[in-house]
Amino acid sequence: MLPHFLVEPDDEYIVKNKPVTLTCRSTPATQIYFKCNGEWVHQDDHLIERTVDPATGLPIMQVKIDISRQQVEKIFGLDDYWCQCVAWSTTGTQKSQKAYVRIAYLRKNFEEEPMGKEVSLNQEVLLRCHPPEGVPPAEVEWQRNEHVIDPVSEPNFLVTADRNLIIKQARLADTANYTCVAKNIVARRRSSPATVLVYVDGGWSDWSNWSECGVDCSMWRSRECTQPSPGTGGKDCQGIDLQSLNCTSQQCLQTANGVEGVALYVGIVAVALCLTLILIVVVLVYRRKKEGLDADVADSSILTTGFQPMGIKPSKPGVWAPRHRNSHLLTIQPDLTTTTTSYQGTLRSRHDGTTHTGTAKFSMTNGPLLDPLPNGSHHTLHNGKMTSDPAEFMTRLSNQTYFKTLPRDVANTSYGTFNFLGGRLTIPNTGISLLIPPEAIPRGKIYEIYLTAQRKEDLRLPLVGCQTLLSPIVSCGPPGVVLTRPTILSMDHCSDACPENWAIRLKKQNYEGVWEDVLMMGEELISEPYYCQLEAETCRVFSEQLGRFSLVGESLNMSAAKRLRLVLFSDAYCSTLEYNIRVYCMDDTQDVFKEVMQMERQLGGRLIDEPHVLLFKDSYHNLRLSIHDMPQAHWRSKLLSGYQEIPFYHIWNGSQRFLHCTFTLERLNLSTCELTCQLCVWQVEGEGQSFGLDFNIAKDSRPLDPEFLLMDTNPSGSALAGPSAFQIPYLIRQKICSSLDTPCPNGADWRLLAQRLKLDRHMSFFASKASPTSVILDLWEAQHFHSGNLNQLATVMADIGKQEAMIFLVSDGEC
């Protein structure tokens, strides 16, 4: 008989330094030896025991060997350590199964820790946990306030196959600290607690019955924010709690007594007289203005800035202006001697903030632009800036119920008063602006419009799965105003701008405070009131409705990446041995960078190197930061480990704006001021960036790119109304639209203009508008506010074959 095994060796784990024992038993067997990793174990290392099976009389042999940690470590990294036993009998040999011996361990750091969340009542909650690497793999249990969660006895909880915790419907009782616990045979690890806060948004009760009709001919009804009442940080009810209604009926008249009735009739008569006087005054003023209206704009000097390039140096660092190019199109420069804030009858380029005090006139060569407008009308145009107090405006606006969530800081808000001539709002140094095209506001209407950048902590924007916030949250309003053409909202985004890697959605908050998807990038419908152009770093949103917007992306694969801006700050003054370097890892948008710069100024920090950009991929790998190559004779790092790490989801979520790590260095002598080192930031198995630092901590005189340092905090140019907001003069714009909107058989119309401006991807959108050319020019204005060159646009017009581009200017004296 060949030997067969009664007991074969099993896999074992070495815990700390305790050896393991492998056992092998076979019958009938005359000899048994172990072979480990292909080599025979020495005979002296076997512990042999021989017996006889009383039932069959066949010999039974049992052999044991001990395996130490040192034996396993000798081949660590080459292959797993394995052993098997070979049994002999008089008829042949037999091999057992292989038994693998591994060193047990459990690392300290979780690969992914659960993150705290604020959720509404009855919302599903997902807490992720990826335990530390270990052998054998760690088992996971979840604790709520230090008590183990048993999904069998608590069906509202579910632990998924990948060890995440799901709260099916969040209850108020589920507000707690949740901890992920990983354990195996060698150790037990606890994650940082994740706080889940379940809040209750307020809800309105039914309306009360209408009150009786009062002596003021009105009746009232009210409702209360009690179903449910807001709790644990939930939002108040949106809307009004008191409603009134006129009730001019016989009941109202009967309620008033005789004296009150007489007073009512006297008041009606007085109001009628006042209205009559006002009407007379209005008619007289209108007739007087109409007498001089024809001469108001009739002079051809209204067109003196048609496609006129300007070379203006910025009055303050950080303010950009287009440079003087193609000067052969000009023969004179405009007079820039007198400033004005408002005027009538003169249209100028955005850069020309002056009036002409001399008597000289400007004229133009004959061409299509000198023809009268199609309707033969003239306009009186006003241009100016806001002069009222910004703080007063924000206080007045935030007193209204819908605007309670608007930030109170004026630095992140811009506002202005606009009419049919349009204008532009800009929040300095944020990349956020709102273009209100001419004719977007109906004639006869005047709107007070605001633009504000919301701090992300002020609002809850729900994100699920692989979604991430790609842009700032921007509010423009007031909502509900009537617009006849789409405005253009410009804001930065931090995606890698590779559409094949993303599903990008434009979200808008409705009146109830709920965020809704209003547009999917790449699937825009021309019938919808929203449209979007995604550029390398900027998103342009065409919207016929004002409101609160944000851009949310969902990665379609692990190649999707966000742009992170890495910024280094240190203390401006250091009088101790310790010296701190703060490394910020933020979304690569200007608004976040502005906030960090403002915060560091308050902390007394200084920028010590130019920012770097890193592509952070959706690979679930964390971000690591380390510091190297310091002169050991003068400096040492107080970091206990080789690197610091920021969890993947803390970055990918996008809701934490100021993620940073601090490296605390210690100089061995107070006289040491020179610091040289290498600071590295990289994503595990991904891209990395390094900073080579070499500077004096007492006085840093290294030149840095002014783009990263000069922050223009002067809000005077944040609101521009009328022609000053645009580079193309109003009447020239109308003539271009009139010339290009009409289809041409040879294609020399708005379609060729879009193609030359590389906007042909949006042809169907432009074609859906009453004036495609005007929408193209609106987009050009939004893109080239700081760097636009009218000569370049004129060159495009010349290529199309339109005479409008051949305009040049001469003075009356030269004629």
Secondary structure, DSSP 4 states (H G I P E B T S, - for coil): ---EEEE----EEE-TT--EEEEEEEES-SEEEEEETTEEPPGGG-EEEEEE-TTT--EEEEEEEEE-HHHHHHTTTTS-EEEEEEEEETTEEEE---EEEEE-EE-SS-SB----EEEETT--EEE--BPPPEESPPEEEEEETTEE--TTT-TTEEE-TTS-EEESS--GGG-EEEEEEEE-SS-EEEPPPEEEEEEB---PPPPPPPPPP-TTSEEEEE--S-TTPPBTTPPPPPS-SEEEEE--SHHHHHHS-HHHHHHHHHHHHHHHHHHHHHHHHHHHHHHHHHHTTHHHH-SGGGGTTTT-------SSTT---PPP--GGG-S------EE-S--SS----TT--EE--SS--EEE-SSGGGSPPTT--------B---S-HHHHHHHHHTSGGGTTS---GGGEEEEEE-TT-EEEEETTTTEEEEE-TTSSPTT--EEEEEEEE-GGGS-----TTEEE-S-EEEEE-TT---SS-EEEEEE--B---GGGEEEEEEEE-TTS-EEEEEETT---TTSSEEEEE-SSEEEEEESS--EEEEEEEESSTT-EEEEEEEEEEES---SSEEEEEEEEEES-HHHHHHHHHHHHHHTEEE-S--EEEEEESSSPPEEEEEE---TTTEEE--SSS-EEE-HHHHHT---TT-EEEEEEEESSTT--EEEEEEEEEETTS-EEEEEEEEESS-------HHHH-----GGGSEEEGGGG-SS-HHHHHHHHHHHSS--TTSTTHHHHHHHTT-GGGHHHHHTSS-HHHHHHHHHHHHTTTT--HHHHHHHHHHHT-GGGG--EEETTT-
